[in-house]
Amino acid sequence: MMTWFSDWWRGGVPVVEQAGARDAARLAQLHGASFHRGWGEGEFEAMLTERNTLVDRLRLGRKVIGFAVSRMAADEAEILSVAIDTSQRGRGLSRNLLMTHLGRLAGRGVRTIFLEVEENNQPARRLYEWAGFGVVGRRERYYQQSGGEQLNALLMRRDLS
Ligand SMILES: CC(C)(COP(=O)(O)OP(=O)(O)OC[C@H]1O[C@@H](n2cnc3c(N)ncnc32)[C@H](O)[C@@H]1OP(=O)(O)O)[C@@H](O)C(=O)NCCC(=O)NCCS
């Protein structure tokens, strides 16, 4: 299929760009649909204005369909959250989002990036491994599920050169 046609079919060309204060409500909605403990609009508003937090959004046409959030301290950063709209998953859209986000962190002087991922979260683990992250630690029973089940967390790291 021709590129322009598939782009049109999917609702436009995916664009990664810095999120702004007006994205808070939509980002909270996306976060709430992806995580057991969702972050509220107020939490996003705060992160979107803090100097040490970097928030990128993934936009398809006029719709914001994903985001990546990191917190920076000196030359290190932690990826706090990455999410894609449930209806847009499985198309590889998170790769462009994450790579652009890493590039922007590098542009802010970040040299080392950490993140925590639930051990059974295969899509996220595949994404981070593809992006060059390696497992550097494991925390047993780190996440508490609503049903009481406790899940392990993997600590991953990537150095930017
Ligand atoms: C993690 C997430 C951002 C990935 O976004 P995405 O655009 O759907 O990712 P992709 O389409 O590139 O798929 C990522 C990989 O997972 C694989 N995958 C997708 N669904 C899967 C499943 N149910 N089981 C195993 N692997 C799966 C894909 O095949 C791909 O691997 P590959 O590159 O080796 O083919 C998305 O699933 C999401 O928003 N999840 C909820 C929030 C979350 O868990 N975030 C990460 C923790 S902060």
PDBQT file of the ligand as one rigid body, heavy atoms in Angstrom, charges set to zero:
ROOT
HETATM    1  C1  LIG A 201       4.424  -0.740  26.227  1.00  0.00    +0.000 C 
HETATM    2  C2  LIG A 201       3.710   0.030  25.127  1.00  0.00    +0.000 C 
HETATM    3  C3  LIG A 201       4.033   1.521  25.263  1.00  0.00    +0.000 C 
HETATM    4  C4  LIG A 201       4.239  -0.471  23.763  1.00  0.00    +0.000 C 
HETATM    5  O1  LIG A 201       3.630   0.297  22.748  1.00  0.00    +0.000 OA
HETATM    6  P1  LIG A 201       3.287  -0.306  21.277  1.00  0.00    +0.000 P 
HETATM    7  O2  LIG A 201       3.314   0.816  20.302  1.00  0.00    +0.000 OA
HETATM    8  O3  LIG A 201       2.059  -1.099  21.343  1.00  0.00    +0.000 OA
HETATM    9  O4  LIG A 201       4.546  -1.238  21.051  1.00  0.00    +0.000 OA
HETATM   10  P2  LIG A 201       4.936  -2.098  19.779  1.00  0.00    +0.000 P 
HETATM   11  O5  LIG A 201       3.812  -2.210  18.805  1.00  0.00    +0.000 OA
HETATM   12  O6  LIG A 201       6.233  -1.569  19.276  1.00  0.00    +0.000 OA
HETATM   13  O7  LIG A 201       5.180  -3.531  20.454  1.00  0.00    +0.000 OA
HETATM   14  C5  LIG A 201       6.266  -3.670  21.338  1.00  0.00    +0.000 C 
HETATM   15  C6  LIG A 201       6.742  -5.116  21.326  1.00  0.00    +0.000 C 
HETATM   16  O8  LIG A 201       5.880  -5.896  22.155  1.00  0.00    +0.000 OA
HETATM   17  C7  LIG A 201       5.433  -7.009  21.426  1.00  0.00    +0.000 C 
HETATM   18  N1  LIG A 201       4.108  -7.319  21.932  1.00  0.00    +0.000 N 
HETATM   19  C8  LIG A 201       2.980  -6.612  21.754  1.00  0.00    +0.000 A 
HETATM   20  N2  LIG A 201       1.967  -7.195  22.418  1.00  0.00    +0.000 NA
HETATM   21  C9  LIG A 201       2.484  -8.284  23.031  1.00  0.00    +0.000 A 
HETATM   22  C10 LIG A 201       1.961  -9.287  23.880  1.00  0.00    +0.000 A 
HETATM   23  N3  LIG A 201       0.676  -9.272  24.235  1.00  0.00    +0.000 N 
HETATM   24  N4  LIG A 201       2.794 -10.254  24.333  1.00  0.00    +0.000 NA
HETATM   25  C11 LIG A 201       4.092 -10.260  23.979  1.00  0.00    +0.000 A 
HETATM   26  N5  LIG A 201       4.649  -9.321  23.189  1.00  0.00    +0.000 NA
HETATM   27  C12 LIG A 201       3.849  -8.352  22.717  1.00  0.00    +0.000 A 
HETATM   28  C13 LIG A 201       5.469  -6.585  19.989  1.00  0.00    +0.000 C 
HETATM   29  O9  LIG A 201       5.546  -7.679  19.108  1.00  0.00    +0.000 OA
HETATM   30  C14 LIG A 201       6.742  -5.766  19.970  1.00  0.00    +0.000 C 
HETATM   31  O10 LIG A 201       7.869  -6.594  19.975  1.00  0.00    +0.000 OA
HETATM   32  P3  LIG A 201       8.795  -6.720  18.677  1.00  0.00    +0.000 P 
HETATM   33  O11 LIG A 201       9.315  -5.312  18.466  1.00  0.00    +0.000 OA
HETATM   34  O12 LIG A 201       9.836  -7.673  19.074  1.00  0.00    +0.000 OA
HETATM   35  O13 LIG A 201       7.901  -7.171  17.579  1.00  0.00    +0.000 OA
HETATM   36  C15 LIG A 201       2.183  -0.199  25.154  1.00  0.00    +0.000 C 
HETATM   37  O14 LIG A 201       1.939  -1.576  25.116  1.00  0.00    +0.000 OA
HETATM   38  C16 LIG A 201       1.483   0.400  26.382  1.00  0.00    +0.000 C 
HETATM   39  O15 LIG A 201       1.076   1.564  26.366  1.00  0.00    +0.000 OA
HETATM   40  N6  LIG A 201       1.331  -0.416  27.444  1.00  0.00    +0.000 N 
HETATM   41  C17 LIG A 201       0.684   0.047  28.678  1.00  0.00    +0.000 C 
HETATM   42  C18 LIG A 201       1.586   0.960  29.465  1.00  0.00    +0.000 C 
HETATM   43  C19 LIG A 201       2.895   0.296  29.816  1.00  0.00    +0.000 C 
HETATM   44  O16 LIG A 201       2.946  -0.840  30.232  1.00  0.00    +0.000 OA
HETATM   45  N7  LIG A 201       3.994   1.055  29.654  1.00  0.00    +0.000 N 
HETATM   46  C20 LIG A 201       5.339   0.588  29.921  1.00  0.00    +0.000 C 
HETATM   47  C21 LIG A 201       5.703   0.627  31.347  1.00  0.00    +0.000 C 
HETATM   48  S1  LIG A 201       6.109   2.281  31.869  1.00  0.00    +0.000 SA
ENDROOT
TORSDOF 0
